[in-house]
Amino acid sequence: MKALVLVHGYLGGSPQWAHQAQVFSPYFEIITPDLPGFGLNNEMESPDTIRGLATYVLDELDRHGIKDFHLLGHSMGGMIVQEMVALAPGQVDRLVLYGTGPVGSMPGRFETIDESRRRLTDEGVETSGRRIAATWFLHGESAKQYHVCADLAVKASLQAAMAGLSAMSAWSGIASLSGIAAPTLVLWGDGDRAYQWSQPEQLWQGIAGARLAVVPGCSHAVHLEKPHLFNALLANFLGIDSSADGADQTWD
């Protein structure tokens, strides 16, 4: 069974993929690594570069004997998977770049990286984490699944939260886009406040043959805001029939 690797983003963690793991486990071996310093690995020290994080995930896959896989990255995880493709292009079968872009400074983000760094220092991880998580949903803290992201965000260590900001701000993947040969889906919510349209557009235009899916009425957490639609788009791209997935309609 081929592996489907789901890489979370800044202040995220593996539990955010619980529904996708449930839906796609009949078709794939689901791998949801927690990045160092985040989620269930919050006691680990985090690298402060996107390449360092990409190397960590590739090493984890290698440790489990996984050499050939589909790969999805969300947000900062989307930067990480772009770097993974650059480091190990022959291992990635299909690539999903979700709520992400090729420019780590994220032009037009709800606040600059420097502002996030300052507020993280002043407010601490818990307050900053819950505040940032609210921006990932069209309806903020009142969103049905806000607690999933907020509860994960506050688990991050301060070291990892700072390192992640440094990693993103110093990274650009623009020069590598033309070298991505894996079939690619770019997936984006039209209300995303972290990655403005210019970011997914650059991915879509810069990767030969890339497909584009824009989900209306969502912000940065499409897989939690509209899970049925997200899963259907992912299933279609991966070439599986998810019509039997009735759980999507009622999951909360």
BELLINRA-V307925 format. One line per field, one symbol per residue. ss: DSSP state (~ for helix, > for strand, _ for the rest). burial: I if it has 9 or more other C-alpha atoms within 8 Angstrom, else O. A space follows every 50 residues. Layout:
ss: ???
burial: ???
//
This chain:
ss: __>>>>>______~~~~~~~~~~~____>>>_______~~~________~ ~~~~~~~~~~~~~_____>>>>>>_~~~~~~~~~~~~_~~~>>>>>>>__ __>_________~~~~~~~~~~~_~~~~~~~~~~_____~~~___~~~~~ ~~~____~~~~~~~~~~~~__>_~~~~~~___>>>>>>>_______~~~~ ~~~~~~____>>>>>______~~~~_~~~~~~~~~~~~_______~~~~_ __
burial: OOIIIIIIIIIIIIOIIOOOIOIIIOOIIIOIIIIIIIIOIIOOIIIIII IIIIIIIIOOIIOOOIOIIIIIIIIIIIIIIIIIIIOOIOIIIIIIIIII IIIIIIOIIOOIIOOIIOIIOOIIIIIIIIOOIIIIIIOIOOIOIIOIII IIIIIIIOIIIIIIIIIIIIIOIOOOIIOIOIIIIIIIIIIIIIIIOOII OIIIOIIIOIOOIOIOOIIIIIOOIIIOOIIIIOIIOOOOOOOOOOOOOO OO
//
